[in-house]
C-alpha cells in the first residue's frame, strides 16, 4: 500500500491541534480527572468495527473519548507522586521519535538515534559530575534503571568469587548479601526480586530516612561473601540523601558494589548550591559504582525515560550484552545500545533527553533544579502558616510532607483536596502517621501556582473543620 502524505498531514495536524488544546487547558482545568475508569469505559467499550476508519477521525475520537479521563499531570498545580511535566523541546523531539520509528537498539542500522543518545549520555555525565567513562542506558523508568545497575552489580560481585552467573545461573551460586536502607523505595525491592535476590537486608535509618553509617558498618562486618550496598539520593517522603562519601568508602573497604537509587534526587548533583547545602548527602556520590534516575521526573521529558549509569562499561556489556549472527555490531567494538539496557527493541528514549538538555543548557539545568527546590520551600513556608499544619520533614530538596493533627483529620483534608480538584497532592503514610505528601517536579510550576495551592489547602482545612464541627454537634 502506498504511503499517502496527505493522510499523514491531516491526521498529524489534528493530533497537533488536540495536543495544543490540551496544553492550553492546563492552567484552568481541574487537576483530577472528570471521569473514573468505569466512566471512560462506558464510552469506549464497543465491539471492534468491521471496517476501517478515517485516521484523522480516529484521532478526533481518541481526544474526545479520553479527555474526561485525563489527569492534568503536566499542570503546575500537580504535586502527586514524583511526576514532572514536559519541556517543549523534549515533547517536539518525542513526536519526531515516533515519526522516525527507529528501533534504537543498534548503532549500525540507526546511527542517528545512537549518536544522539551517546551525546545525551555524555552531557548527563558532565552535568551530574559522574565518571565520564561510564555507560549510560535509557530504560523504561527508575525501576528498570535500578535493575540495570543491580544486574551489573550481581555479575561483578559474583565474578570476583569465581562464579559466572551468565552461564551457571543463580542455582548454587554463592549468597549475595544486598544491604539497603530501611526507607528505600519499593522500586529497588522490585528490581531485586526480578534479579532473583529476594528482599534486601535492611540498614537502620534516621528520622529523615537516611541510613546510619554505624549500622551499615555493623552489617558489613557480619557479611561473609559478595555484597551489594544500595544507597538513596532523595527519600520519597523527606527528600533526604544518604551520607554518600562515608557510606560508599565503607562499602568499598568491604569489597562491595555500591548502587545509588537517585530517581529524582540525583539531579541535585547538577546544582552547585545544592551540592553545598546538602553537604554529606551529595559529597562523594560520584565514587559509587552505578546510579539510577528518571529523566521524566526532574528533567521533565515525556514518559517513559529512565537512565541507568554504570561506571564500568565492560561490566555492563558482560551482564546485559548478547552475541548472535543477525545482530550487526559496530566494527569499532564499542557498546551497542542493547548492551546497556534489558531490551533489544525500544524507541529512542534518549533523544528527548538530548533535546531537553539542548534547550536548557548547563545553566538552565541548574536553574530548573534550583527552582523546583525553591518552590518546595515556598510551599512549605506558606503551608506552615495555616492552622493545624505541621511540616514533618526537613525540606532539603523537592519533597514536603505535612500533617493536620490526627491521622483522621489528615485523611479528611487530603480527601477533600483531591475531591475539589484544584490541585493534586498525594496521601501517604510516613513515620507511623498519615501525611499529605507534596512533590514539586514540574518545570512550569511558578509563584502563582504556589500561592493558589496554599489557598486550596486552606479551603480544604476550613471545609473539613466545618464538617468535623457539624458531626460533633449533638442532634436534637
C-alpha positions in Angstrom: 0.0 0.0 0.0 1.4 3.4 -1.0 2.1 6.0 1.7 -0.3 8.9 1.4 1.4 12.1 2.7 -1.9 13.9 2.8 -3.4 11.3 5.1 -0.5 11.8 7.5 -0.7 15.5 7.2 -4.4 15.6 8.0 -4.0 13.1 10.9 -1.0 14.7 12.5 -2.5 18.2 12.1 -5.5 17.0 14.1 -3.2 15.4 16.7 -1.2 18.6 17.0 -4.3 20.7 17.5 -5.7 18.4 20.1 -2.3 18.4 21.9 -2.2 22.2 21.8 -5.8 22.4 23.1 -4.8 20.1 26.0 -1.8 22.2 26.9 -3.8 25.4 26.7 -6.4 24.0 29.1 -3.9 23.1 31.9 -3.9 26.5 33.7 -7.7 26.5 34.2 -8.9 22.9 34.3 -9.3 20.8 37.4 -6.3 18.6 38.0 -8.2 15.5 38.9 -10.0 13.5 36.0 -13.6 14.3 35.4 -14.4 10.6 34.9 -13.2 7.5 36.6 -12.2 4.4 34.5 -15.7 3.0 34.6 -17.0 6.2 33.1 -14.4 6.2 30.3 -15.0 2.5 29.6 -18.7 3.2 29.2 -17.9 5.4 26.2 -15.1 3.2 24.9 -16.2 -0.4 25.4 -17.8 -1.2 22.0 -17.2 -4.1 19.6 -14.3 -3.6 17.2 -15.8 -2.2 14.0 -15.8 -4.4 10.9 -14.3 -1.9 8.6 -11.5 0.7 8.6 -12.0 4.3 9.7 -10.6 7.7 8.6 -7.3 8.2 10.5 -7.9 11.8 11.3 -11.3 10.9 12.6 -9.8 8.2 14.8 -7.6 10.9 16.4 -10.6 13.1 16.9 -12.5 10.3 18.6 -9.5 9.4 20.8 -9.2 13.0 22.1 -12.9 13.3 22.7 -13.3 9.9 24.4 -10.1 10.1 26.5 -10.4 13.7 27.5 -12.7 13.3 30.5 -10.4 10.6 32.0 -7.2 12.5 31.8 -5.5 13.9 34.9 -3.7 17.2 34.4 -0.3 15.7 35.3 1.5 18.4 33.2 -0.1 21.2 35.3 2.0 23.4 37.5 -0.5 22.5 40.3 0.1 18.8 40.1 2.3 17.6 43.0 1.4 13.9 43.2 3.9 11.0 43.4 7.1 12.3 41.7 6.0 13.2 38.2 7.4 16.1 36.1 5.9 17.8 33.1 7.4 18.0 29.6 9.7 20.7 28.3 8.7 22.0 24.8 11.9 20.7 23.1 11.5 17.3 24.7 7.9 17.0 23.5 8.8 18.0 20.0 11.7 15.5 20.0 9.4 12.8 21.2 7.0 13.4 18.4 9.9 13.1 15.9 11.0 9.8 17.6 7.5 8.4 16.9 7.6 9.7 13.3 11.1 8.3 12.7 10.0 5.0 14.1 13.6 3.7 14.7 14.4 0.6 16.7 17.1 2.3 18.7 18.9 -0.9 19.7 22.0 -0.9 17.4 24.5 1.7 16.1 24.8 0.2 12.6 21.2 0.4 11.4 20.2 3.5 13.4 23.3 5.8 13.6 21.3 9.0 14.1 19.5 7.8 17.3 22.6 6.0 18.6 24.7 9.2 18.2 22.0 11.4 19.8 21.7 9.0 22.8 25.5 8.8 23.1 25.8 12.6 23.2 22.9 12.8 25.6 24.7 10.4 27.9 27.9 12.3 27.7 26.1 15.5 28.6 24.3 13.8 31.5 27.6 12.6 33.0 29.0 16.0 32.6 26.2 17.9 34.2 25.8 15.4 37.1 29.5 15.2 37.7 29.7 11.4 37.3 32.7 9.5 35.8 33.0 10.3 32.1 33.9 6.8 31.1 30.6 5.4 32.5 28.0 3.7 30.3 24.6 5.4 30.0 21.5 3.4 29.0 17.9 4.6 28.6 15.3 2.4 30.3 11.5 2.5 30.8 11.9 4.1 34.2 13.8 4.1 37.5 12.7 0.5 38.3 14.5 -0.9 35.3 17.3 1.6 35.7 17.8 0.2 39.2 17.5 -3.3 37.7 20.3 -2.5 35.2 22.7 -1.1 37.8 22.0 -4.1 40.1 22.4 -6.6 37.2 25.8 -5.2 36.6 26.5 -5.4 40.4 25.3 -9.0 40.5 27.7 -10.0 37.7 30.6 -8.2 39.2 30.4 -9.4 42.8 29.8 -13.0 41.7 32.7 -12.9 39.1 35.0 -11.8 41.9 34.4 -15.0 43.8 34.7 -17.1 40.6 31.0 -17.5 39.7 29.8 -16.7 36.1 26.1 -16.0 36.5 25.6 -15.8 32.7 26.5 -19.5 32.2 25.8 -21.0 35.7 22.8 -19.0 36.7 21.9 -18.5 40.4 21.2 -22.0 41.5 24.1 -23.0 43.8 25.7 -19.6 43.5 27.4 -18.0 46.5 24.9 -16.0 48.5 25.0 -12.3 47.7 24.1 -10.0 50.6 22.2 -6.9 49.5 22.1 -4.1 52.1 19.6 -1.2 51.7 18.2 1.5 53.9 15.0 0.9 55.9 13.4 3.7 53.9 14.5 2.6 50.4 11.9 3.0 47.6 9.8 0.0 46.6 11.2 0.1 43.1 14.5 -1.1 44.5 12.8 -4.1 46.0 11.1 -4.9 42.7 14.4 -4.8 40.9 16.0 -7.1 43.4 13.1 -9.5 43.1 13.4 -9.5 39.3 17.1 -10.4 39.6 16.4 -13.3 42.0 17.8 -11.7 45.1 14.6 -11.5 47.2 14.3 -8.9 49.9 17.3 -6.8 50.9 18.8 -6.8 54.4 17.7 -3.5 55.9 20.1 -0.9 57.4 18.6 1.4 60.1 17.6 4.9 59.0 17.2 8.1 60.9 14.1 10.2 61.3 14.5 11.7 57.8 15.1 8.3 56.1 18.9 8.5 55.8 20.8 5.3 56.6 23.0 5.3 59.6 26.7 4.7 58.9 27.2 2.9 62.2 24.5 0.3 61.4 25.9 -0.1 57.9 29.3 -0.8 59.4 27.8 -3.4 61.7 26.1 -5.2 58.9 29.2 -5.1 56.7 31.3 -6.5 59.5 29.0 -9.5 59.7 28.9 -10.2 55.9 30.8 -13.2 54.6 30.8 -13.2 50.8 29.7 -11.0 48.0 27.9 -7.8 49.0 26.0 -5.0 47.3 25.1 -1.8 49.1 22.2 0.3 47.9 22.0 4.0 48.8 19.4 6.6 48.1 19.6 10.1 46.7 16.3 11.6 47.6 13.9 10.0 50.0 10.4 9.6 48.7 8.9 11.5 51.7 11.6 13.8 53.0 13.8 14.2 50.0 16.8 13.4 52.2 20.1 11.9 50.9 22.1 9.1 52.5 25.6 10.2 53.6 27.3 9.3 50.4 31.1 9.6 50.8 31.2 7.9 54.2 28.8 5.1 53.2 30.5 4.5 49.8 34.0 4.4 51.3 32.9 2.0 54.0 31.2 -0.3 51.5 34.3 -0.3 49.2 36.5 -1.2 52.1 34.4 -4.3 52.4 34.7 -5.1 48.6 31.0 -4.1 48.0 29.5 -2.7 44.8 27.6 0.5 45.6 24.4 1.3 43.7 22.6 4.7 44.1 18.9 5.0 43.6 18.5 8.6 42.6 15.2 8.5 40.8 14.6 12.2 41.3 17.3 13.3 43.7 20.4 12.5 41.6 19.6 15.7 39.7 20.6 17.7 42.8 24.2 16.9 41.8 23.8 19.4 38.9 23.4 22.4 41.2 26.4 23.9 42.9 24.3 25.5 45.6 22.6 22.2 46.4 26.0 20.4 46.4 27.0 22.8 49.1 23.7 22.8 51.0 23.3 19.0 51.1 26.9 18.5 52.1 27.4 14.9 53.1 24.3 13.9 51.1 26.0 14.6 47.8 29.7 14.7 48.6 31.3 11.7 47.0 28.3 10.5 45.1 30.5 10.2 42.1 32.5 7.4 43.8 29.7 4.9 43.6 29.6 2.1 41.0 26.2 2.6 39.5 23.3 5.1 39.6 19.7 5.1 38.5 17.5 8.1 37.8 14.4 9.2 35.9 14.5 11.8 33.2 10.7 12.1 33.2 10.9 13.3 36.8 13.3 16.2 37.4 14.5 16.8 33.8 10.9 16.9 32.6 11.0 14.8 29.4 8.0 12.7 28.3 7.2 9.2 29.7 8.9 6.9 29.6 12.6 7.5 30.2 14.7 6.1 33.0 18.5 6.4 33.0 20.9 3.7 34.1 24.5 4.7 34.6 27.3 2.1 35.3 30.9 3.2 35.9 32.5 0.1 34.4 31.4 -0.4 30.8 32.9 -3.8 30.5 30.7 -5.0 33.3 27.6 -3.6 31.7 28.3 -5.3 28.5 29.2 -8.6 30.2 26.0 -8.6 32.2 23.5 -7.4 29.6 25.1 -7.8 26.2 24.4 -10.6 23.7 26.1 -12.1 20.6 24.2 -13.5 17.7 24.8 -13.7 14.0 21.9 -11.5 12.8 22.8 -8.5 15.1 25.3 -6.4 13.3 27.7 -4.8 15.7 29.6 -1.7 15.1 33.1 -2.7 13.8 34.7 -0.4 16.4 33.7 -3.0 19.1 32.0 -0.5 21.3 28.9 -1.0 23.5 25.8 -1.1 21.5 22.6 0.5 22.9 21.1 -3.0 23.5 24.2 -3.8 25.7 23.2 -1.1 28.2 19.5 -1.9 28.9 17.4 -5.0 29.2 15.6 -4.5 25.9 16.6 -5.5 22.3 13.7 -3.4 20.8 12.8 0.0 22.1 12.1 3.6 21.0 14.9 6.2 21.1 14.2 7.4 24.6 17.4 9.3 24.8 16.5 11.7 22.0 14.1 13.8 24.2 16.8 13.8 26.8 19.2 15.3 24.2 16.5 17.9 23.3 15.8 18.8 26.9 19.5 19.3 27.7 20.0 21.2 24.4 17.1 23.5 25.3 18.2 24.2 28.8 22.0 24.2 28.5 24.1 23.8 31.7 22.8 26.9 33.3 19.2 26.0 32.5 19.5 22.6 34.2 20.9 24.3 37.3 18.1 26.9 37.2 15.4 24.2 36.8 16.6 22.1 39.7 17.1 25.2 41.9 13.6 26.5 41.0 12.0 23.2 41.9 13.6 23.3 45.3 12.7 27.0 45.8 9.1 26.2 45.1 9.1 23.3 47.5 10.4 25.6 50.2 7.9 28.3 49.4 5.1 25.8 49.6 6.4 24.5 53.0 6.6 28.1 54.3 3.1 29.0 53.1 1.6 25.8 54.5 3.3 26.2 57.9 1.3 29.4 58.4 -2.0 27.6 58.1 -3.9 26.4 61.1 -3.2 22.9 62.3 -0.4 22.3 59.8 2.8 20.7 60.7 5.6 20.2 58.1 7.2 17.0 59.3 10.3 16.8 57.1 13.4 18.9 56.6 12.7 20.4 53.2 16.1 19.8 51.6 15.0 19.1 48.1 11.6 18.8 46.3 9.6 16.9 48.8 7.2 18.3 51.5 5.2 16.2 54.0 2.6 17.6 56.4 0.0 16.6 58.9 -3.1 18.2 60.2 -3.1 16.9 63.7 -4.7 13.5 63.9 -4.5 10.8 61.2 -8.2 11.1 60.7 -8.0 14.8 60.1 -5.1 14.4 57.7 -7.0 11.8 55.7 -10.0 14.1 55.6 -8.1 17.1 54.4 -6.3 15.0 51.8 -9.6 13.6 50.5 -11.3 17.0 50.4 -8.3 18.5 48.5 -8.4 15.7 45.9 -12.2 15.9 45.5 -12.0 19.7 45.0 -9.6 19.1 42.1 -7.9 22.5 42.1 -4.5 20.9 42.9 -3.3 17.3 43.4 -1.3 16.2 46.4 -0.9 12.6 47.4 -1.8 11.0 50.7 0.7 8.7 52.2 1.9 7.2 55.5 5.4 8.0 56.9 7.0 7.7 60.3 3.9 5.9 61.7 1.4 8.6 60.7 -0.7 9.7 57.8 0.7 12.6 55.8 -0.1 14.7 52.8 2.9 14.4 50.5 3.9 17.0 48.0 6.4 16.5 45.3 7.5 19.6 43.3 8.6 18.2 39.9 7.1 20.3 37.2 9.3 22.9 35.4 6.2 25.1 34.8 5.2 25.5 38.5 5.5 29.2 39.4 4.8 31.5 42.3 1.2 31.8 41.3 0.8 28.1 41.4 2.4 28.0 44.8 0.0 30.7 46.2 -3.0 29.0 44.6 -2.0 25.7 46.1 -1.6 27.0 49.6 -5.1 28.6 49.3 -6.5 25.3 48.1 -5.1 23.6 51.2 -6.5 26.4 53.3 -10.0 25.8 51.9 -9.8 22.1 52.5 -8.8 22.7 56.1 -11.7 25.1 56.6 -14.2 22.7 54.9 -13.1 19.7 56.9 -13.1 21.7 60.2 -16.7 22.8 59.5 -17.7 19.2 58.7 -16.0 17.9 61.9 -17.8 20.6 63.9 -21.1 19.6 62.4 -20.5 15.9 63.1 -19.6 16.8 66.7 -22.8 18.8 67.4 -25.4 16.9 69.4 -28.6 16.2 67.4 -31.9 17.2 68.9 
